[in-house]
Amino acid sequence: MILKEFSKYLQNKNKDIINGKTTTTKLLCEWIRYVIYKNPKNHVDKIVHREIMLAENKSGDFLILGKSDSGRVLVNALYNYALSYEHYIMSKWLENKKPSDFEHS
């Protein structure tokens, strides 16, 4: 349920990932920040509020922590999903590329 919501968020950002404007781990932080800073309206919001804490400094560095054992499992699952999604998107992008596409003139 939570991975599904995060997946929808990532899918809407495919072009930014492919164009190198962002990474899926940065998007994970962005999504968690969005969910945490709004009033919880559904089960996903409530679980994220209860289980995840986001620490961020002025430079934009962030740390995502689970508040409990189940929160740590959730953070780990979201992080691993973010990485696997990025690898999937990039492998699809590379599918039709040739080595000559990467040569500098």
C-alpha positions as CSV (number, residue, x, y, z in Angstrom):
1,M,0.0,0.0,0.0
2,I,2.8,2.5,0.9
3,L,5.1,1.3,-1.8
4,K,2.3,1.6,-4.3
5,E,1.8,5.3,-3.3
6,F,5.5,6.0,-3.5
7,S,5.6,4.2,-6.8
8,K,3.0,6.5,-8.3
9,Y,5.0,9.5,-7.1
10,L,8.1,8.1,-8.8
11,Q,6.3,7.4,-12.0
12,N,5.3,11.0,-12.3
13,K,9.0,12.0,-12.0
14,N,10.4,9.6,-14.7
15,K,11.5,12.4,-17.0
16,D,13.4,14.1,-14.2
17,I,15.1,10.8,-13.3
18,I,16.1,10.1,-16.9
19,N,17.3,13.6,-17.5
20,G,19.5,13.5,-14.4
21,K,17.7,16.3,-12.6
22,T,17.1,14.2,-9.5
23,T,17.6,10.8,-8.0
24,T,15.1,8.4,-6.6
25,T,16.6,8.7,-3.1
26,K,16.1,12.5,-3.3
27,L,12.5,11.8,-4.5
28,L,12.0,9.5,-1.5
29,C,13.0,12.3,0.8
30,E,10.7,14.7,-1.1
31,W,7.8,12.3,-0.9
32,I,8.3,11.6,2.8
33,R,8.5,15.4,3.5
34,Y,5.3,15.9,1.6
35,V,3.5,13.2,3.5
36,I,4.8,14.2,6.9
37,Y,4.1,17.9,6.6
38,K,0.4,17.5,5.7
39,N,-2.4,16.3,7.9
40,P,-2.8,12.6,7.6
41,K,-5.9,11.8,5.5
42,N,-5.5,8.1,4.7
43,H,-3.8,5.0,6.1
44,V,-0.6,5.6,4.1
45,D,-0.3,9.1,5.6
46,K,-1.0,7.8,9.1
47,I,1.5,5.0,8.9
48,V,4.3,7.3,7.5
49,H,3.5,9.8,10.3
50,R,3.7,7.1,12.9
51,E,6.7,5.2,11.6
52,I,9.1,7.5,9.9
53,M,11.1,10.6,10.9
54,L,12.9,12.9,8.5
55,A,15.8,15.0,9.6
56,E,17.1,17.6,7.2
57,N,19.7,20.4,7.4
58,K,19.9,23.8,5.7
59,S,22.2,22.3,3.0
60,G,19.5,19.9,1.9
61,D,21.2,16.8,3.4
62,F,18.7,14.4,4.9
63,L,18.4,11.4,7.0
64,I,15.3,9.2,7.1
65,L,14.8,7.1,10.2
66,G,12.3,4.5,11.4
67,K,10.8,5.3,14.7
68,S,10.4,1.6,15.6
69,D,11.5,-1.8,14.3
70,S,8.6,-1.8,11.8
71,G,9.5,1.8,10.8
72,R,13.0,0.7,10.1
73,V,11.8,-2.1,7.9
74,L,9.5,0.3,6.1
75,V,12.4,2.8,5.5
76,N,14.6,0.0,4.3
77,A,11.9,-1.2,1.9
78,L,11.2,2.3,0.5
79,Y,15.0,2.9,0.1
80,N,15.5,-0.4,-1.7
81,Y,12.5,0.2,-3.9
82,A,13.8,3.7,-4.8
83,L,17.1,2.2,-5.9
84,S,15.6,-0.7,-7.9
85,Y,13.2,1.7,-9.6
86,E,16.1,4.0,-10.7
87,H,18.0,1.0,-12.0
88,Y,15.0,-0.2,-13.9
89,I,14.3,3.2,-15.5
90,M,18.0,3.6,-16.5
91,S,18.1,0.1,-17.9
92,K,15.0,0.9,-20.1
93,W,16.7,4.1,-21.2
94,L,19.9,2.3,-22.1
95,E,18.0,-0.5,-24.0
96,N,18.3,1.1,-27.4
97,K,21.6,3.0,-27.0
98,K,24.8,2.1,-28.8
99,P,28.4,2.8,-27.5
100,S,28.7,5.4,-30.2
101,D,25.9,7.3,-28.6
102,F,28.2,8.1,-25.8
103,E,31.3,9.3,-27.7
104,H,32.4,12.9,-27.4
105,S,33.2,14.8,-30.5
